[in-house]
Amino acid sequence: MTSSSSRTLDLDITGIAHGGTFIARHEGRVVFVSDAIPGERVRARLDASSTDDSKSFWRAETVEVLEASEHRRPHVWAEADIARAPADRPGGADLGHIDLAHQRILKRQVLSEALDRFAGEGVEAPEIEPVDSTDGTGWRTRVTLHVDDEGRVGPFAARSHRVIEVGAHPLARPAIAEAAAGLTGGKPGRIELVEPADGRVRVIRREDAVRRKDVERRHGRGHPPRRAHETVHEQVGDRRFQVDADGFWQVHPRAASVLDAAVYGLLEDHVDESATHYDLYGGVGLFAATLADLGAKDIVTVESSARATEHARANLAPLAVTAATARVDRFLAGAPRTGAGAIVLDPPRSGAGRAVVEALHAMSPEAIAYVACDPVALARDLGTFRALGWQVPRMRAFDLFPHSHHFEVVALLTR
């Protein structure tokens, strides 16, 4: 049923798509629908851009559940519930209306479909492992909020850059949620709240870059002073890692330990002390430390951020580690073509890409542990590896971001 005045469709939801939306079909066209569950029938309002009949797909937002799934639950974030107007629902908890066990089934389905499509036959998606036994709330150690031109503070609405005010932050660590509740306006920009291992919340304000440059032009100022960085510390087992407060670290308090243990388990039979081992996209040195714990004596970690590389050198001292500041693709262009030991590959969400995969293949490493935060990018890279003769004998996946569509995968590659 369609209505040109209300722009709604009644849709049967048949699957889940990568990215946290759900799949329906209308008159042969795919419709990506938010806030639904496979098996449901929903009434959905079409996105404003979905009026062009030439498009191969439309987007829509659920406004009413006509036939509910047995897996539907009250949303963990009340302000993201379908009872609220779609434009006023905050983003970041796109699976929060689904019971946790079923969220993991759906995430495995996303991974399985990506592997089938891009990695080729014979690579089976593992179960998505839970990492704690709670209700999936209270885990975010890093939260980004925004301040708009009217001084409103809050998250962006889902799939938009419009700031909305909320009364709670259920996915955040309790101390961060409390700090967020006390925030007031200020100059437009963003506010980062960070709770490192010491438990003290840092509140970091960043003025909107466009507005700051405009002010500098009008007042004739030169280049702004270099931004000061506070260094904080995180803990993984008996190792302590320094990192910029606003630098990259996993947002679940157990994520670094879980991934460290997973990489250790996959590579424990593949580290030869006499070989050179690599931690690529190495950040502040987490997986270089894992390689050292496995007995590696010669380790190279490569990271494009000079600040992160500086921290990696400090974090890994006095180990025999070379910390290089470089783009991974450019570094590998000059790397030795033979004799590599184990490699940890932890690329950004876009994946490593064909050039990096082919360069790694040319180095003939003993084994590769691929740490992935995006199932489609992982599957594409695994497809490239497999075409070059590599196998994927083991894979694990972890539900490190409950109530969102995100999860992490660690795959072992051997020749």
C-alpha positions as CSV (number, residue, x, y, z in Angstrom):
1,M,0.0,0.0,0.0
2,T,1.4,3.4,-0.9
3,S,0.2,6.9,-0.1
4,S,1.6,9.8,-2.1
5,S,0.6,12.3,0.7
6,S,2.1,10.4,3.6
7,R,4.8,8.7,1.6
8,T,4.4,5.4,3.4
9,L,4.7,1.8,2.5
10,D,3.5,-1.4,4.2
11,L,6.4,-3.7,3.9
12,D,7.4,-7.3,4.7
13,I,11.0,-7.4,6.1
14,T,12.9,-10.3,4.6
15,G,16.5,-9.8,5.8
16,I,19.2,-7.6,7.3
17,A,21.6,-5.5,5.3
18,H,25.2,-4.5,6.1
19,G,25.1,-1.3,8.0
20,G,22.2,-1.9,10.4
21,T,19.2,-1.5,8.0
22,F,16.7,-4.2,7.0
23,I,15.6,-5.4,3.6
24,A,12.1,-5.3,2.0
25,R,11.0,-5.2,-1.6
26,H,8.3,-3.1,-3.2
27,E,7.3,-3.6,-6.9
28,G,10.7,-5.1,-7.7
29,R,12.7,-2.4,-5.9
30,V,14.8,-3.0,-2.8
31,V,13.9,-0.9,0.2
32,F,16.3,-0.5,3.0
33,V,14.3,0.0,6.2
34,S,15.5,1.1,9.6
35,D,14.3,-0.1,13.0
36,A,12.7,-3.3,11.8
37,I,13.4,-7.1,12.2
38,P,13.3,-9.8,9.6
39,G,9.9,-11.5,9.6
40,E,8.1,-8.4,10.6
41,R,5.5,-6.4,8.6
42,V,5.9,-2.7,9.2
43,R,4.7,0.6,8.0
44,A,7.6,2.7,6.9
45,R,8.0,6.3,5.8
46,L,10.1,6.8,2.7
47,D,13.2,9.0,2.9
48,A,12.8,12.3,1.1
49,S,15.4,11.2,-1.5
50,S,13.3,8.1,-2.3
51,T,11.0,9.8,-4.8
52,D,13.1,9.2,-7.8
53,D,11.7,6.2,-9.6
54,S,15.0,5.8,-11.5
55,K,16.8,4.7,-8.3
56,S,17.4,1.0,-7.9
57,F,16.6,1.1,-4.2
58,W,14.8,3.3,-1.7
59,R,15.3,4.0,2.0
60,A,12.6,4.2,4.6
61,E,12.1,4.4,8.4
62,T,9.7,2.3,10.4
63,V,6.9,4.3,11.9
64,E,4.6,1.5,13.0
65,V,5.0,-2.3,13.5
66,L,2.0,-4.1,12.0
67,E,3.2,-7.6,12.8
68,A,6.0,-7.8,15.4
69,S,8.8,-10.3,15.6
70,E,9.1,-12.5,18.7
71,H,12.6,-11.0,19.0
72,R,11.4,-7.3,19.3
73,R,12.0,-5.7,22.7
74,P,11.5,-2.2,24.1
75,H,14.4,-0.2,22.8
76,V,17.4,0.0,25.2
77,W,17.5,3.8,24.3
78,A,14.0,5.1,24.9
79,E,14.7,8.1,22.7
80,A,15.5,5.8,19.7
81,D,12.2,3.8,20.0
82,I,9.8,3.9,17.0
83,A,7.3,5.7,19.2
84,R,9.5,8.8,18.6
85,A,9.4,10.5,15.2
86,P,12.2,9.1,12.9
87,A,13.9,12.5,12.7
88,D,14.3,12.6,16.5
89,R,15.8,9.2,17.0
90,P,19.5,9.3,17.9
91,G,21.9,7.1,16.0
92,G,24.3,4.6,17.4
93,A,22.0,1.9,18.6
94,D,20.4,0.6,15.4
95,L,19.8,-2.9,16.8
96,G,18.7,-1.8,20.3
97,H,15.1,-3.0,19.6
98,I,16.2,-6.6,19.2
99,D,17.0,-9.1,21.9
100,L,20.8,-9.7,22.2
101,A,20.9,-13.3,21.2
102,H,19.0,-12.6,18.0
103,Q,21.3,-9.6,17.3
104,R,24.2,-12.0,17.2
105,I,22.4,-14.3,14.8
106,L,21.7,-11.4,12.5
107,K,25.3,-10.2,12.7
108,R,26.5,-13.7,11.7
109,Q,24.0,-13.6,8.8
110,V,25.6,-10.3,7.6
111,L,29.1,-11.8,7.8
112,S,28.0,-15.1,6.1
113,E,26.4,-13.2,3.2
114,A,29.5,-11.0,2.8
115,L,31.8,-14.1,2.8
116,D,29.5,-15.9,0.3
117,R,29.5,-12.9,-2.0
118,F,33.0,-11.7,-1.9
119,A,35.3,-14.4,-0.3
120,G,34.2,-17.3,-2.4
121,E,32.9,-20.7,-1.5
122,G,34.0,-22.7,1.6
123,V,34.5,-19.9,4.1
124,E,32.0,-20.4,6.9
125,A,31.1,-17.5,9.2
126,P,31.7,-18.3,12.9
127,E,29.2,-17.7,15.7
128,I,29.3,-14.2,17.1
129,E,30.7,-14.6,20.6
130,P,29.4,-12.5,23.5
131,V,32.1,-10.8,25.6
132,D,30.1,-10.2,28.7
133,S,26.9,-11.4,30.4
134,T,25.2,-8.0,30.9
135,D,22.3,-6.5,29.1
136,G,24.6,-5.0,26.5
137,T,24.5,-1.5,28.0
138,G,27.1,0.6,29.8
139,W,30.1,-0.3,27.7
140,R,31.1,2.8,25.7
141,T,34.3,4.3,27.1
142,R,34.3,6.9,24.3
143,V,31.3,9.0,23.2
144,T,31.2,11.9,20.8
145,L,28.5,14.5,21.2
146,H,27.9,17.6,19.2
147,V,27.0,21.3,19.8
148,D,24.8,23.1,17.2
149,D,24.4,26.8,16.4
150,E,21.6,27.0,18.9
151,G,23.8,25.6,21.7
152,R,22.0,22.3,21.8
153,V,24.2,19.4,23.0
154,G,23.6,15.8,22.0
155,P,24.2,13.0,19.5
156,F,23.3,13.4,15.9
157,A,20.0,12.0,14.8
158,A,20.3,8.7,12.9
159,R,21.6,9.2,9.4
160,S,21.8,13.0,9.8
161,H,24.0,15.8,11.1
162,R,21.2,17.3,13.2
163,V,21.8,17.5,16.9
164,I,19.1,16.2,19.2
165,E,19.0,16.5,22.9
166,V,18.5,13.2,24.9
167,G,18.0,12.5,28.5
168,A,20.2,9.4,28.8
169,H,23.1,7.6,27.2
170,P,22.5,3.9,28.0
171,L,25.4,2.5,26.0
172,A,27.9,4.8,27.7
173,R,29.9,3.9,30.8
174,P,28.0,5.2,33.8
175,A,30.6,7.9,34.5
176,I,30.5,9.1,30.9
177,A,26.7,9.2,31.0
178,E,26.8,11.3,34.2
179,A,29.3,13.7,32.6
180,A,27.2,14.0,29.5
181,A,24.1,14.8,31.5
182,G,26.0,17.8,33.0
183,L,27.1,19.3,29.7
184,T,25.8,22.7,28.5
185,G,26.2,24.5,25.2
186,G,29.2,26.3,23.9
187,K,30.7,27.0,20.5
188,P,29.4,24.8,17.7
189,G,31.6,21.7,17.3
190,R,32.0,18.4,19.0
191,I,32.6,17.1,22.5
192,E,34.5,13.9,23.1
193,L,34.0,12.1,26.4
194,V,36.7,9.6,27.2
195,E,37.1,7.2,30.2
196,P,40.5,5.5,30.1
197,A,41.7,2.8,32.5
198,D,41.9,5.2,35.5
199,G,38.2,5.7,35.4
200,R,38.3,9.5,35.3
201,V,36.3,11.0,32.4
202,R,38.0,13.5,30.2
203,V,35.8,16.1,28.4
204,I,37.4,17.4,25.2
205,R,35.8,20.2,23.2
206,R,36.6,20.7,19.6
207,E,35.3,23.9,17.9
208,D,33.8,23.5,14.5
209,A,36.7,23.6,12.0
210,V,34.9,25.7,9.4
211,R,33.7,28.3,12.0
212,R,37.2,28.5,13.5
213,K,38.8,29.2,10.2
214,D,36.2,31.8,9.4
215,V,37.0,33.6,12.7
216,E,40.7,33.5,12.0
217,R,40.2,35.0,8.6
218,R,38.0,37.8,9.9
219,H,40.4,38.7,12.7
220,G,43.6,38.3,10.7
221,R,45.0,35.6,12.8
222,G,47.8,33.3,11.5
223,H,47.9,29.6,11.8
224,P,46.3,28.3,15.0
225,P,48.5,27.0,17.7
226,R,49.2,23.3,17.7
227,R,46.5,21.4,19.7
228,A,47.7,20.1,23.0
229,H,47.2,16.4,23.6
230,E,46.6,14.8,27.0
231,T,48.1,11.4,27.3
232,V,46.1,8.7,29.1
233,H,46.8,5.0,29.8
234,E,45.0,1.8,29.0
235,Q,45.7,-1.7,30.4
236,V,45.8,-5.0,28.6
237,G,46.9,-7.8,30.9
238,D,50.2,-6.7,32.5
239,R,51.0,-4.3,29.7
240,R,50.3,-0.5,30.0
241,F,49.7,1.5,26.9
242,Q,49.9,5.3,26.6
243,V,47.6,6.9,24.0
244,D,46.2,10.4,23.3
245,A,43.0,11.0,25.1
246,D,41.4,11.8,21.8
247,G,43.4,9.1,19.9
248,F,42.2,5.7,18.8
249,W,41.5,3.0,21.3
250,Q,38.8,0.4,21.3
251,V,35.6,1.7,22.8
252,H,34.5,-1.5,24.7
253,P,36.6,-1.8,28.0
254,R,37.3,-5.5,27.2
255,A,37.9,-5.1,23.5
256,A,41.6,-4.8,23.4
257,S,42.1,-7.7,25.8
258,V,39.7,-9.9,23.8
259,L,41.3,-9.1,20.4
260,D,44.8,-9.5,21.9
261,A,43.9,-13.0,23.2
262,A,42.3,-13.9,19.8
263,V,45.3,-12.9,17.8
264,Y,47.6,-14.7,20.3
265,G,45.6,-17.9,19.9
266,L,45.6,-17.8,16.1
267,L,49.3,-17.1,15.7
268,E,50.7,-19.2,18.6
269,D,52.1,-21.8,16.2
270,H,53.3,-19.4,13.6
271,V,56.0,-17.2,15.2
272,D,59.6,-18.1,14.4
273,E,62.0,-16.1,16.6
274,S,64.5,-15.8,13.7
275,A,62.0,-14.0,11.3
276,T,60.9,-10.4,11.1
277,H,57.2,-10.0,12.2
278,Y,54.9,-7.1,11.2
279,D,52.1,-5.2,13.0
280,L,50.4,-3.2,10.2
281,Y,48.1,-0.3,10.9
282,G,49.7,-0.8,14.3
283,G,48.3,2.2,16.3
284,V,50.0,2.5,19.7
285,G,51.4,-1.0,19.5
286,L,48.8,-3.4,20.9
287,F,49.4,-6.2,18.5
288,A,53.2,-5.6,18.3
289,A,53.1,-6.4,22.0
290,T,51.0,-9.6,21.2
291,L,53.8,-10.7,18.8
292,A,56.4,-10.1,21.5
293,D,54.4,-12.2,23.9
294,L,54.4,-15.0,21.3
295,G,58.2,-14.9,21.3
296,A,59.0,-12.6,18.3
297,K,62.3,-10.9,18.7
298,D,62.3,-8.7,15.5
299,I,59.1,-6.7,15.1
300,V,58.1,-3.8,12.8
301,T,55.0,-1.8,13.5
302,V,53.7,0.5,10.8
303,E,51.2,3.4,11.5
304,S,50.4,6.6,9.5
305,S,49.8,8.7,12.6
306,A,53.0,10.2,13.9
307,R,51.5,10.6,17.4
308,A,50.5,7.0,17.6
309,T,53.9,5.9,16.4
310,E,55.5,8.0,19.1
311,H,53.4,6.3,21.7
312,A,54.1,2.9,20.2
313,R,57.9,3.4,20.7
314,A,57.3,4.2,24.4
315,N,54.8,1.4,24.9
316,L,57.0,-1.2,23.4
317,A,60.3,-0.2,25.0
318,P,62.6,-2.0,25.8
319,L,61.5,-4.6,23.2
320,A,63.4,-4.8,19.9
321,V,60.6,-3.1,17.9
322,T,61.0,-0.7,14.9
323,A,58.1,1.8,14.9
324,A,57.7,3.3,11.5
325,T,55.4,6.3,10.6
326,A,54.2,5.6,7.1
327,R,51.2,4.6,5.1
328,V,51.1,0.8,5.0
329,D,50.8,0.6,1.2
330,R,53.9,2.9,0.7
331,F,55.9,1.1,3.4
332,L,55.2,-2.3,1.8
333,A,56.4,-1.1,-1.6
334,G,59.9,-1.0,-0.1
335,A,59.7,-4.0,2.2
336,P,61.7,-7.2,1.7
337,R,60.0,-9.6,-0.6
338,T,60.8,-12.8,1.4
339,G,61.4,-14.0,4.9
340,A,58.5,-12.4,6.7
341,G,57.2,-14.2,9.8
342,A,53.8,-13.6,11.2
343,I,51.8,-10.5,10.3
344,V,49.0,-8.8,12.1
345,L,46.8,-6.8,9.7
346,D,44.4,-4.4,11.4
347,P,43.2,-2.0,8.7
348,P,40.6,0.7,8.9
349,R,36.9,0.2,8.1
350,S,37.6,0.4,4.3
351,G,39.9,-2.7,4.5
352,A,43.4,-3.3,3.3
353,G,42.7,-3.3,-0.4
354,R,44.2,-5.2,-3.3
355,A,47.5,-3.4,-3.5
356,V,48.3,-4.2,0.2
357,V,47.1,-7.8,-0.1
358,E,49.3,-8.4,-3.2
359,A,52.3,-6.8,-1.4
360,L,51.8,-9.0,1.6
361,H,51.5,-12.1,-0.6
362,A,54.8,-11.1,-2.3
363,M,56.5,-11.1,1.2
364,S,55.6,-14.8,1.7
365,P,54.8,-14.5,5.4
366,E,54.3,-17.5,7.6
367,A,50.8,-16.5,8.5
368,I,48.5,-13.5,8.8
369,A,46.1,-12.6,11.5
370,Y,43.5,-10.2,10.0
371,V,41.6,-8.1,12.5
372,A,38.5,-6.6,10.9
373,C,35.8,-4.2,11.9
374,D,33.8,-4.3,8.7
375,P,32.6,-7.7,7.3
376,V,32.3,-6.6,3.7
377,A,35.8,-5.1,3.5
378,L,37.1,-8.3,5.2
379,A,35.3,-10.5,2.8
380,R,36.7,-8.6,-0.2
381,D,40.2,-8.8,1.1
382,L,39.8,-12.5,1.9
383,G,38.6,-13.1,-1.7
384,T,41.8,-11.4,-3.0
385,F,44.0,-13.5,-0.6
386,R,42.2,-16.7,-1.6
387,A,42.7,-16.0,-5.3
388,L,46.4,-15.8,-4.6
389,G,46.4,-19.3,-3.0
390,W,45.8,-18.4,0.7
391,Q,43.5,-20.4,3.0
392,V,41.3,-19.3,6.0
393,P,41.5,-22.2,8.4
394,R,40.2,-20.3,11.5
395,M,38.0,-17.3,12.2
396,R,36.4,-15.8,15.3
397,A,33.9,-13.0,15.7
398,F,33.1,-11.0,18.8
399,D,30.0,-8.9,19.8
400,L,32.0,-6.0,21.2
401,F,29.4,-3.4,20.3
402,P,26.0,-4.7,21.5
403,H,22.9,-2.9,20.3
404,S,24.8,-1.6,17.3
405,H,25.4,-3.3,13.9
406,H,29.2,-3.4,14.5
407,F,31.3,-6.4,15.5
408,E,34.9,-7.5,15.2
409,V,36.3,-10.5,13.3
410,V,39.8,-12.1,13.6
411,A,40.7,-14.4,10.7
412,L,43.9,-16.6,10.3
413,L,45.3,-16.8,6.8
414,T,47.9,-19.4,5.8
415,R,49.3,-20.5,2.5
